[in-house]
Structure formats: C-alpha cells, structure tokens
Amino acid sequence: QVQLVESGGGLVQPGGSLRLSCAASGSGFSINAMGWYRQAPGKQRGLVATITTGGRIEYADSVKGRFTISRDNARSTVWLQMNSLKAEDTAVYYCRAEATTSAVTIQYWGQGTQVTVSS
C-alpha cells in the first residue's frame, strides 16, 4: 500500500504563487510516474502536470510557462510550483503516483488540497 500526503494549498491573490508538495510512503513498491491533477466545481478531474522517474514532463496547455513540476526520486516526493496564478486555477489539486509491486502497477491518489485564487 502506498500513501500520498499532500500539502501547500491555500488562498492566494491573482498573480501570486503557491508550491504544492506530495510525498509517497510505504514499502515493497517502486514509484514510477508522479503528477498533479485538478478538479474545479462542476468539472471533471484533469491533468495539470506529470513527471517520470527519468524526468520526462508533460503539462496541460493551460499551465505551460506558469507551473513547474519537479521531483526527488530518492524521497518519492513531487512538487508543483505555481506562479502567475489565475482565478481559473481554483480547484482541488490531487497528487497521483504510479506504483509497481510484484509486476503489478497501481495508481494511487492523494486526498486533495484546495487552491483558491481570489482577490
């Protein structure tokens, strides 16, 4: 079993910055890709950014140039630096990790952290 613990959400004014973090814990697994997804009220959960153990990164078009994802493989931790935040970035942000154990790959989700961009 893998547990994901997120932190760093909150209320910020438009144009401001926030940094989210997500740490994976557990034993008997290897973490592969990690990433962030978000879900705004009345909308489906969608990709924000993902990063593989090799450092390959994918961003949603809406956050390119403003958000930066990074990770520490040794600590199984992923961060999301969010700059130039807009009202439309308001959502619950979820961490996701792909973990492999005994040749089985499972997707795990964090509990979510609220990000609110408002003046």
C-alpha positions as CSV (number, residue, x, y, z in Angstrom):
1,Q,0.0,0.0,0.0
2,V,1.2,3.5,-0.9
3,Q,0.1,6.6,1.0
4,L,0.4,10.1,-0.6
5,V,0.5,13.1,1.7
6,E,-0.1,16.5,0.0
7,S,0.5,20.0,1.4
8,G,0.8,23.6,0.3
9,G,-2.7,24.6,-0.9
10,G,-4.4,27.7,0.3
11,L,-5.8,31.1,-0.7
12,V,-3.8,33.4,-2.9
13,Q,-4.4,36.6,-4.9
14,P,-4.4,36.6,-8.7
15,G,-0.8,36.8,-9.9
16,G,0.5,35.1,-6.8
17,S,2.4,31.9,-6.2
18,L,1.9,28.6,-4.3
19,R,4.0,25.5,-4.0
20,L,2.4,22.1,-3.6
21,S,4.2,19.0,-2.3
22,C,3.3,15.4,-2.3
23,A,5.3,12.6,-0.5
24,A,4.7,8.9,-1.1
25,S,5.4,6.4,1.6
26,G,5.1,2.7,2.0
27,S,7.2,-0.4,1.4
28,G,7.6,-3.1,-1.2
29,F,6.9,-0.9,-4.2
30,S,8.7,1.3,-6.7
31,I,7.3,4.7,-7.7
32,N,7.1,5.4,-11.4
33,A,5.4,8.5,-12.8
34,M,4.1,11.1,-10.3
35,G,1.9,14.0,-11.1
36,W,-0.8,16.6,-10.3
37,Y,-4.4,16.7,-11.4
38,R,-7.1,19.2,-10.5
39,Q,-10.9,19.3,-10.3
40,A,-12.9,22.5,-10.2
41,P,-16.5,22.6,-9.1
42,G,-18.8,21.1,-11.8
43,K,-15.8,19.9,-13.9
44,Q,-14.0,16.6,-14.4
45,R,-10.6,16.0,-12.9
46,G,-7.9,16.8,-15.4
47,L,-4.2,16.7,-15.9
48,V,-2.0,19.5,-14.6
49,A,1.5,18.0,-14.9
50,T,3.2,14.7,-14.7
51,I,6.9,13.7,-14.4
52,T,8.5,10.3,-14.8
53,T,11.5,8.9,-12.9
54,G,13.6,9.8,-15.9
55,G,12.4,13.4,-15.8
56,R,10.1,13.4,-18.8
57,I,7.5,16.0,-18.2
58,E,4.1,16.8,-19.5
59,Y,2.0,19.9,-18.8
60,A,-1.6,20.9,-19.6
61,D,-1.6,23.7,-22.1
62,S,-3.3,26.0,-19.7
63,V,-0.4,25.9,-17.2
64,K,2.6,25.9,-19.6
65,G,5.0,28.7,-18.7
66,R,3.4,29.3,-15.3
67,F,3.7,26.0,-13.4
68,T,6.8,23.8,-12.9
69,I,6.8,20.2,-11.7
70,S,9.8,18.6,-10.1
71,R,10.6,15.5,-8.1
72,D,13.1,13.8,-5.9
73,N,13.2,10.1,-6.7
74,A,15.1,9.1,-3.6
75,R,12.4,10.8,-1.4
76,S,9.5,9.8,-3.6
77,T,8.4,13.4,-3.5
78,V,6.9,15.6,-6.2
79,W,6.4,19.4,-6.1
80,L,4.3,21.8,-8.2
81,Q,5.5,25.4,-8.3
82,M,2.6,27.5,-9.4
83,N,3.3,31.1,-10.5
84,S,1.1,33.8,-12.1
85,L,-2.0,32.2,-10.7
86,K,-5.3,33.0,-12.2
87,A,-8.9,32.6,-10.9
88,E,-9.4,29.7,-13.3
89,D,-6.7,27.8,-11.5
90,T,-9.0,27.5,-8.5
91,A,-9.6,23.8,-7.9
92,V,-8.8,20.9,-5.6
93,Y,-5.4,19.6,-6.6
94,Y,-4.7,15.9,-6.4
95,C,-1.4,14.1,-6.4
96,R,-1.2,10.8,-8.3
97,A,1.5,8.2,-8.2
98,E,2.0,5.1,-10.3
99,A,3.5,2.4,-8.2
100,T,4.7,-1.1,-9.2
101,T,4.9,-4.1,-6.9
102,S,5.2,-7.7,-7.8
103,A,4.9,-6.8,-11.5
104,V,1.5,-5.1,-10.8
105,T,1.1,-1.4,-11.4
106,I,-1.4,0.6,-9.4
107,Q,-2.5,4.2,-9.5
108,Y,-2.7,5.9,-6.1
109,W,-4.3,9.3,-5.3
110,G,-3.8,11.8,-2.5
111,Q,-6.6,13.3,-0.5
112,G,-6.5,16.6,-2.4
113,T,-5.6,20.1,-1.4
114,Q,-7.7,23.2,-2.1
115,V,-6.2,26.0,-4.1
116,T,-8.2,29.2,-4.3
117,V,-7.2,32.2,-6.4
118,S,-9.2,35.2,-5.5
119,S,-8.8,38.9,-4.6
